[in-house]
Amino acid sequence: MRRRKIDWTFWILWVAATTIGLAIALIVRQWLVGLIIGVAQWLVIWNRFPKSGWWILATALGFGLAWSPAWRLAITILSSGWGAWRYSIEWPVVLGVTGTLVGLFQWLVLRQWVYRAGWWILASPIAGVTGGVLAMIVFDVVFRNVDSPTLAWFLPAITGLTSGLVYGAISGYVLARLSLNPVAR
C-alpha cells in the first residue's frame, strides 16, 4: 500500500487562515473569536469537506461557551499583577479549557469527514495552550520595559499573530494528517 503524503499547501493555507483570523478577532472584539476563526478556517476547508458550513457554527459555539467564564478568570489573573499571572497555572488552564471545548464542538463536525477524528479533541487544547503561552512570553519579552498607554492596543495583535501561528501550525498539521483518511461517502 502506498503511503499518502500530507498536502503542505493545505497546511500553509490553514496556518495562514488561523493566524489571520485570530489576530483580527482579538483586535475587533474577543467575543467574536469563534465566529471569525471559524469563517477563516472555513475558507480553507469549504471545498474539501461536505457541509463545511457547520464548522463555523461549531467553532463559534465552542469559543462562545468557553470564552465567557475563561476570560473572566483571565481578567482576574491579569488584574492580580503580571508576576502572579505570568507564572501561574491558571492561564494554561484557561487556554486548555477553551481549546477542549472548541475541539469538542469541532469534533462533532470533523468526525463526519475523517476517521480517528477524536485526536482533534486532544490536539485543540495542546495547540491552544502552546500558542497562548508562547504568545504571552513573546509579548512579555518584547514589551517588558516599554511603558506606554498605547502599547495596550498592540497586545491583541501580538498575541493573536503569535498564538494564531502556533495554534494554526499544530492544529493544521493534525487536520492535514486526519484528512489522509477520509470517511467513505
Secondary structure, 3 states (H helix, E strand, C coil): CCCCCCCHHHHHHHHHHHHHHHHHHHHHCHHHHHHHHHHHHHHHHCCCCCCCHHHHHHHHHHHHHHHHHHHHHHHHHHHCCHHHHHCCCHHHHHHHHHHHHHHHHHHHHHCCCECCCCHHHHHHHHHHHHHHHHHHHHHHHHHCCCCCCCHHHHHHHHHHHHHHHHHHHHHHHHHHHHCCCECCC
